[in-house]
Amino acid sequence: MKTNLLAWVQEGNITVPTLLFSEYRNLNLNEYELVLLLNILTYLEKGHEFPTPDELSARMTITISECNEMLRRLIQRGFIQITDGHNHEGIRYEKYSIEPLWERLIEQFLINNKMNKESDKKADETDLYTCFEKEFGRPLSPFECESLAMWMDDDHHDPMIIKAALREAVMSGKLNFRYIDRILFEWKKNGIKTIEQAKNHGLKFRQKQTQKGSIKDEPHQPTVPFYNWLEQ
């Protein structure tokens, strides 16, 4: 029993990126090709750098001829390559390298990451348009839609910052695009990029105005002084 367990332990383990199992289909690999690559990886981990088609097919349910053809296709498609190696005596030999597979996997990961970011950005933009239409109580005009797009694409304002500027305009009772544009301009000029920075910036202005007594309470005015961005 102990001998069997020891033999099992001595077989060793291999580390395979989880991403390979979730993305092999997107790499246009089928299950046979995946298992063949895993078997090559297993041999490499054990120091056997150039397993023969006979050895590889013996571990699978494919013939030697099918294994040969599959290896040829994997090389042609850039998943594995045959490189030169030299032993301690300087004798040259051939070996498999699966670095091309890892490179393809990294490329696929970056593509997925970019697609996810673009999807998140699109969702944020859709949510932003919805917020504006809700506050204005109507669909946005083509000019207003273009202004929103320019704030994001040309001025590179984060949608969350644009929402904060919208809230500032609502609180100030000046719900128009010119006023919001001025808020965003001032924030960008002062290096404001986060919601917390925007809140602190507005608070400081209001405190400053209150201390100077520049804003007097009147029945028709809000009890909390607001900063008039258009006067800057």
C-alpha positions, 0 to 999 in steps of 0.5 A: 500500500505504501509503495503504491502511495509513494509511486503516486506521489512520485508521479508529481503534479503540474500547474496549469493556468485556469485560464487555459481551460476557460479560454481554449475554445476561444483559442480555437483548440478542441479537447483532443488538442488541449489534452495533447498540450497538457501531456506535452507539458507533463513530459516537460515538467519531468525533464523529457523535452521531446516526447515521441508521438508514440509516447503521447498517443499512448496516453490518449485515445488517438492513433500515432498517425493522428497524434503526428497530424495534430502535432503538425497542426499545433506547430503550424498554428503557433501553439508549440514550437520545436527548438534546439537544446544542448546537453552538458556535453554540448550535444545538440538535440530538439525539444518542444516549447509551449511558450507560444501557447502561453503567449497566445493565452496572454493575448486572449486575456488582454483581449478579454480584459479590453472587451470587459472594460469597453462593456463596463464603459458602455454601461456607464455611458448608458447609465449617464444618459439615463441620469441626465434624462431623469433630472431634466425630465425629458429626452436629451437633444442631439446637441446635449447628447453631443456635449455628453459625448465630448465630455467623455471622449474629448475632455476625458471626464469620468462618468462618475465625475459628470454625474457629480457635476450634474448633482451640483447643478441640481443642488444649485438650481441651475440645471443647464449644460452650460453650467455643468460644463463650467463645473467640469472645466473648473474641476479639471483645472483644479485637478479634481478626478474623484467624487471625494475631491469634488465634494471637498472642493465644493465644500471649501468654496461654500465655507469661504463664501459663508465666511465672507458673507457674500451670500445672504439668506433670502426667503427664496434662496436655499439655506445652504450657500451654493457656489456659482460656477458661471461667475468664475 
